């Protein structure tokens, strides 16, 4: 379902209102979200975090009047549903990373054009910030791109860390591009440019940094925000390595957060990209950030031989 945002300016003002209320929310995994919302006391929202974080239905009077008005003006307030009785739902969610606030899709994210945000986002941003402060970052960052930018947290965080850089947020999802632009304005990332494109076909030229947090799950429904394609979902991540290395300036950095299938102790993704990295790079570093994520996926078709899925971070420097 398309976001159907009626007024981007109303959503921006809503974001500023949430900030003025010291709103903060850390988005959890869908499984945790579902379990917490099933508790009887959580059937209806009692405040801002319940409405905009936990995506719970709310009754009249729960939200401050101005926030409720802006949600309706933006076109993002819906009826709660006949089975629940009179009330409303927010068709948008808001999460915080440090002092930054990001709008993304409401729970559950089951639509093809859902704009996903979750624990991977936090790991991605944290690893990105470490790499931006690392001696491995050889070139000043003047031009960067985030492939599959989603709601824009990676691109925006880089833009805030590197205020002289022009940062492109590339995505095939029009809702993602719309929200990344609003989130950039809300967080003061004036040089972020949302651009529609598959991989890097929507933007020309070379870059100092190419970064990405792509989908990496082998998803039976092939939801775009989850499905990585290829063997065990690694196809898109491999394509990003190839495309990114080709579009970097000499000395530029490829920064990639992804999930990888471990089969009989072997990281199949690393085995596939190692020859590419050795051929094109002066130096590269690869590390597991979390050895065991999305454990429930191991019960799904295509994962019969997989013993775990690991979150990994790659920082590769193109040969000068």
C-alpha positions in Angstrom: 0.0 0.0 0.0 1.4 3.4 -1.0 1.9 5.9 1.8 -0.6 8.3 0.4 1.0 11.3 2.1 -1.2 14.3 1.5 1.0 17.0 2.9 4.8 16.6 3.3 4.9 19.9 5.1 2.4 18.7 7.7 4.6 15.6 8.3 7.6 17.8 8.8 5.7 19.9 11.3 4.6 16.8 13.0 8.2 15.7 13.4 9.1 19.0 15.0 6.2 18.7 17.4 7.3 15.2 18.4 10.8 16.7 19.0 9.3 19.4 21.2 7.7 16.6 23.3 11.1 14.9 23.8 9.8 11.9 21.8 12.2 9.0 21.7 11.6 5.4 20.4 14.0 2.5 19.6 12.5 0.2 17.0 12.8 -3.5 17.8 12.5 -6.6 15.6 9.1 -7.4 14.1 9.0 -10.5 16.3 9.6 -8.5 19.5 7.1 -5.8 18.4 4.4 -8.4 17.8 5.0 -10.1 21.2 4.9 -6.8 23.1 1.8 -5.6 21.3 -0.1 -8.9 22.1 -0.1 -8.1 25.8 -3.6 -7.2 27.0 -2.6 -3.9 28.4 -1.2 -2.8 25.0 -4.4 -3.3 23.0 -4.8 0.5 22.9 -2.3 3.4 22.9 -1.9 5.6 26.0 0.6 8.1 24.7 2.9 9.3 21.9 5.3 6.3 21.9 2.4 3.9 21.7 1.0 5.6 18.7 4.1 6.5 16.7 6.5 3.8 17.9 4.4 0.8 18.7 1.8 1.5 16.0 -1.1 0.9 18.4 -4.6 2.2 17.8 -5.7 5.2 19.8 -8.9 6.8 21.0 -9.9 10.4 20.8 -8.0 12.6 23.3 -4.9 10.4 23.6 -2.7 12.6 21.4 -2.1 16.3 21.9 -4.6 18.1 19.7 -2.0 19.8 17.5 -0.2 16.5 16.8 -3.5 14.7 16.0 -4.4 17.6 13.7 -1.1 17.4 11.8 -1.4 13.6 11.5 -4.8 14.1 9.9 -3.6 17.0 7.7 -0.8 14.8 6.4 -3.3 12.2 5.4 -1.7 9.6 7.7 -4.6 9.1 10.2 -6.8 6.1 9.5 -9.8 4.5 11.3 -8.8 1.8 13.8 -11.0 -0.8 12.3 -14.5 -2.1 12.9 -13.3 -5.0 15.0 -11.7 -2.5 17.5 -14.4 0.1 17.7 -14.1 3.9 17.4 -10.6 5.1 17.2 -7.6 5.8 14.9 -4.2 4.5 13.8 -1.1 6.4 12.6 -0.1 5.3 9.1 3.5 6.3 9.9 6.1 5.4 12.5 8.9 7.5 14.1 12.1 6.1 15.5 15.1 7.9 17.0 18.8 7.3 16.5 20.6 9.5 19.0 19.2 13.0 18.5 17.9 12.3 15.0 14.2 11.4 14.3 13.2 9.3 11.3 9.8 8.6 9.9 9.2 5.2 8.3 6.4 2.7 7.7 4.0 1.8 10.4 3.9 -1.8 11.8 3.4 -4.3 10.4 5.6 -3.8 7.3 4.0 -6.3 5.0 3.5 -4.2 1.8 5.8 -4.3 -1.2 6.6 -0.6 -0.8 7.1 -0.6 3.0 10.0 1.5 4.2 11.7 -0.6 6.8 13.6 0.5 9.9 14.9 -1.8 12.7 17.8 -3.1 14.6 19.9 -3.5 11.4 19.5 0.3 11.0 21.2 0.9 14.4 24.0 -1.4 13.7 24.5 0.2 10.2 24.7 3.7 11.6 27.0 2.7 14.4 29.4 0.9 12.0 29.2 3.8 9.5 30.2 6.4 12.2 33.2 4.2 13.2 34.4 4.0 9.6 34.0 7.7 9.1 36.4 8.2 12.0 38.8 5.5 10.9 42.3 6.0 9.3 41.1 3.6 6.6 39.0 6.5 5.2 41.6 7.9 2.9 39.8 10.6 0.9 37.9 13.7 2.1 34.2 12.9 1.6 32.9 15.4 -0.9 30.5 13.1 -2.8 28.8 10.0 -1.4 25.8 7.7 -2.2 23.7 5.3 -0.1 22.4 2.5 -2.2 18.9 1.5 -1.0 18.7 4.4 1.4 15.2 3.6 2.7 14.1 6.2 5.2 17.6 7.8 4.9 19.3 7.2 8.2 22.7 6.2 6.7 22.8 9.0 4.2 21.6 11.5 6.7 24.1 10.5 9.4 26.9 10.7 6.9 25.7 14.1 5.7 25.7 15.3 9.3 29.2 13.9 9.9 30.5 15.3 6.6 28.8 18.7 6.2 30.8 19.6 3.0 29.6 16.4 1.2 26.8 16.1 -1.3 25.1 12.9 -0.4 22.7 10.9 -2.7 20.1 8.6 -1.3 19.3 6.1 -4.1 16.2 3.8 -3.9 13.7 2.1 -6.2 10.9 2.9 -3.7 9.1 6.2 -4.2 7.8 6.2 -0.6 11.4 5.8 0.7 12.6 8.7 -1.4 9.7 10.9 -0.2 10.4 10.0 3.5 14.2 10.3 3.1 13.7 13.9 1.8 11.4 14.8 4.7 13.8 13.2 7.2 16.7 15.0 5.8 14.9 18.4 6.2 13.8 17.5 9.7 17.4 16.6 10.7 19.2 19.4 9.0 20.9 17.4 6.3 20.6 20.1 3.6 22.9 18.4 1.1 21.0 15.1 0.8 19.6 14.4 -2.7 17.0 11.6 -3.0 17.3 9.9 -6.4 15.3 7.1 -7.9 17.5 4.3 -9.3 18.4 0.6 -9.1 21.9 0.3 -7.7 23.6 3.4 -9.2 21.8 3.8 -12.5 20.0 6.9 -11.2 23.1 9.0 -10.6 26.2 9.7 -12.6 29.9 10.1 -11.8 32.3 8.8 -9.2 32.1 8.8 -5.4 34.4 9.2 -2.4 32.1 6.9 -0.5 29.6 4.2 -1.7 27.6 2.7 1.2 24.7 0.4 1.6 22.5 -1.6 4.0 20.7 -3.8 1.5 18.0 -6.5 1.9 19.8 -9.8 2.5 17.1 -12.4 3.3 15.9 -15.1 0.9 12.2 -14.1 1.1 9.5 -16.4 -0.3 7.3 -13.4 -1.0 10.2 -11.5 -2.5 9.3 -8.3 -0.6 11.7 -5.7 -1.9 12.8 -4.5 1.5 13.7 -8.0 2.6 14.6 -10.1 -0.4 18.3 -10.1 -1.3 18.1 -12.7 -4.1 20.8 -15.1 -5.2 22.1 -17.9 -2.9 20.7 -17.3 0.6 19.9 -13.7 -0.2 23.5 -12.6 -1.0 22.8 -11.7 -4.6 22.1 -8.0 -4.1 25.0 -7.5 -1.7 27.4 -9.0 -4.3 26.0 -6.7 -7.0 26.6 -3.7 -4.7 30.2 -4.7 -4.1 30.8 -4.9 -7.9 28.9 -1.7 -8.7 30.4 0.2 -5.8 34.0 -0.6 -6.6 33.5 0.4 -10.2 32.1 3.8 -9.2 34.6 4.8 -6.5 37.4 7.3 -7.0 40.9 5.8 -6.4 41.2 5.8 -2.6 37.5 5.9 -2.1 35.7 3.7 0.4 33.0 1.0 0.0 31.0 0.7 3.3 28.6 -2.2 3.4 26.4 -3.6 6.2 24.7 -6.9 5.3 23.6 -10.3 6.6 25.4 -13.5 5.5 24.5 -17.2 5.6 27.1 -19.4 7.3 27.1 -22.9 5.8 29.3 -25.6 7.5 31.4 -22.8 9.0 31.9 -21.0 5.7 30.8 -17.4 4.9 29.6 -17.9 1.4 29.3 -14.1 0.8 32.9 -13.5 1.8 34.0 -16.3 -0.5 32.2 -14.7 -3.4 33.6 -11.2 -2.9 37.1 -11.9 -1.8 38.5 -12.1 -5.4 36.8 -8.8 -6.3 38.3 -7.1 -3.2 41.8 -8.5 -3.7 41.8 -7.3 -7.3 40.4 -3.8 -6.8 41.4 -2.7 -3.3 44.6 -1.5 -1.6 43.1 -2.6 1.8 39.9 -4.0 3.1 38.5 -5.0 6.5 35.6 -7.4 7.2 34.1 -8.2 10.6 31.2 -9.9 12.1 29.1 -7.4 14.1 26.6 -10.0 15.4 27.1 -13.8 15.0 23.4 -14.7 15.1 20.5 -12.7 13.7 17.2 -13.6 12.2 17.4 -17.1 13.7 13.8 -17.8 12.8 14.7 -17.6 9.1 16.6 -20.9 9.4 13.3 -22.8 9.4 12.4 -21.4 6.0 12.8 -22.9 2.6 16.3 -22.3 1.1 18.0 -22.3 4.5 18.1 -26.0 5.2 22.0 -26.1 5.2 22.5 -22.8 6.9 23.7 -22.9 10.5 23.4 -19.2 11.3 23.0 -15.8 9.7 25.6 -13.2 10.8 25.6 -9.4 10.5 28.8 -8.2 8.9 30.6 -4.9 8.0 32.9 -4.4 5.1 35.2 -1.4 4.6 37.1 -1.6 1.4 39.4 1.0 -0.1 39.8 1.1 -3.9 43.3 0.9 -5.1 44.8 4.3 -5.8 
